[in-house]
């Protein structure tokens, strides 16, 4: 699969994320579009929690990564297609680590 330059690593640390960026990740113009995007955040990062909620991610579970507590969120392609108008058009802010899978 060929990713646009900004998604080349398939693992991103984003401080600004918008609807168009997620749309690019999920609806890649290729023979293998992504089925889901995972996001993790520190439990004390309130801004990242707002990012997750505003962009349609669903909380999945708590986990520990590299000895640090994290909260795992998932955005599926199906969920993205169902309610695109409920997400804000403007960008939202917060430190969120995304993994496109």
Buried (B, 14 or more C-beta within 10 A) or exposed (E): EEBEEEBEEEEBEBEEBBBEBBEBBBEBEEEEEBEBBBBBBBEEBEEBBEBBBBBBBEEEEEEEEEEEEBBBBBBBBEBBEEEEEEBEEEBBBBBBBBBBE
